[in-house]
Amino acid sequence: MKRFLLVMILVSMCISSALAQSLTVVAAASMRFAMEDAARSFERAHPGSSVEVVYSSSGKAYAQIINGAPFDMFFSADMHYPQTLHREGHTMGEAHEYAVGRIVLWQRKGGAVDLNKGIAGLDIPAVRRLAIANPELAPYGFAAQEALETAGLWEKLSRRLVMGENISQASHFAASGAAQAGITAYSLALSDDMQRIGEFVLIDESMHSPMPLGFVILKRAEGNALAQDFAAFIVGSDGKEILARYGF
């Protein structure tokens, strides 16, 4: 009996150790390629660890978190949602900035938009559909709306908009040809696939509000040292190098 109890205790300890080596992260869709790279690099540096990443619009991720979704960390496309989660008591600490986002005007190669004109190049009949993320759910969509408003094009183009639930879906609309152009995240435009089939120009930062990006460790991660380790990795030199490769 004693031997059986000892075996069960050891098994329980092993299970607890294994669970402590896993981490579930929800990240803004704009982080897809950078976060996949970061997660794999972190796992190589921490043998036995596992980082699972789910992608969503920041607004939808916020709603999922306050409704009990089993996430340990949240990487948002703004500071608003992480700061709100902290104020509402859902986090293990304050929100931390990890990068600054940029938006671009993107089209398939040979498209009708004169990218040399920047966002003003959208003011042509050939742009029958313009893809952006939903401004009410995705910070990159909100920045796109601000840029269009600054250019005096929001009202004119609003009926031509195709809105994605997140910035990744908006990018897909443009890449697939469902829209003649799209306003997307710089980090997504730099991906191999998007560069292979398309071309883009950065939208001047003065045309929209600054886009600091923040993350938080959520209450579910209490006692999971891997969350602190991953946070330190992202804001450390290795993490910053990865983010820089993706335009952050």
GIGIDA-V303666 format. One record per helix or strand. SS is the DSSP state (H for helix, E for strand). FROM is the first residue (numbers start at 1). TO is the last residue. If there is no record, write none. Layout:
ss=SS from=FROM to=TO
ss=SS from=FROM to=TO
This chain:
ss=H from=2 to=20
ss=E from=22 to=28
ss=H from=29 to=45
ss=E from=50 to=56
ss=H from=58 to=66
ss=E from=73 to=75
ss=H from=80 to=87
ss=E from=91 to=91
ss=E from=96 to=100
ss=E from=103 to=108
ss=H from=115 to=122
ss=E from=130 to=133
ss=H from=139 to=150
ss=H from=154 to=160
ss=E from=161 to=164
ss=H from=167 to=176
ss=E from=181 to=185
ss=H from=186 to=189
ss=H from=192 to=197
ss=E from=198 to=202
ss=H from=205 to=207
ss=E from=212 to=218
ss=H from=219 to=221
ss=H from=225 to=235
ss=H from=237 to=245
